Amino acid sequence: MEQLNNLNHEHYMRQALQLASAAKGQTRTNPCVGCVIVKDNQILGLGSHLKQGHHHAEIHALHMAGEEAEGSTVYVTLEPCSHYGKTPPCAKALIDAKVRKVIVACEDPNPQVAGSGVSLLQEHGIEVKVGLLKQEAQRLNEVFFTYITKRRPFVTLKTASTLDGKIASADGDSKWITNKASREFVHTLRHQHQGIMVGVNTLLQDDPQLTTRLEDTGKHPVRIIIDSTLRTPLHAKVVTDKLAPTWIVTSEMSSKEKAEQLEQAGIRIFYSGSRSRVDLPEAMKQLAEAGISSILLEGGGKLNGAMLESSLIDKMILFYAPKIIGGIDAPSNFNFDGFSHMQDALQLDELQIERFGDDVCFIGYPNYKEE
């Protein structure tokens, strides 16, 4: 594919990426897409995909451009769709509008599209270039790409710990390790994910609501509890407050009587694994089939470690407060068997370091070497 270096092209594609990113967390299992329509160095139309089942970015931009779209150049962050789904194909709309050129950041991994959108445009005489700011576009839609190619949710781990890696004191006190700015950012993360997942031990210890406390703008994720033996109390907030759906993933060996009581309280139960522990890889597949494309994992050390051992964590956001609490029995952010040699230790790639007041946040992608 032709390499595009023109600064004007990059400028307009970055605008399209900004439009796409503004809707992050709103499109459910659909990708975030932005579109900019340009002719004679003037922007004629702007569009973003805002909600699953509603108009795609290209359609919004075409509506704004109107008849002036004829002969224009279209910048779109993901390959225009070519099939009839909940909405008509965007590639056909671009053809009908008689645009001259379409510049695409990256191809769509969805087998229903996967190059056919580009081919359809080319068959109708429209010049198409693919690959401008490709990495940025793929990273923007990391959730969608994982959901489509691996058929499981994209899992972002978030932990908050002291400098010595403790997520609570030996007595279980964890309020508050990090500062207000860090906690506000976490609520933004909750808004951007379809599900929030914890283990039952966290539920028993803290009785959290697991909601998004962003005034007027926050969207509550589905609350997902990993509970192998159904120890979730019927009086837990996630059962009684009705602020958001609560799903519990348990094993086949758990109490059917307790499951019935929880279901009567409005809880959805998933069975995963025939043994005493939940089969986490199978659970992720079930959650994907139920329409969950992204999960914010806020578990304790045991669940975090188990997810890590199963290579199910795609991204890590690790907050560290400038505190040392100690305690041999104080819980840590990861609890698993670990590695025998330092050279085998899990490393984070594409590392970013951010500051939230006096807290430090490490953001990166785990490199599972066996893959």
Disulfide bonds with the S-S distance in Angstrom:
none
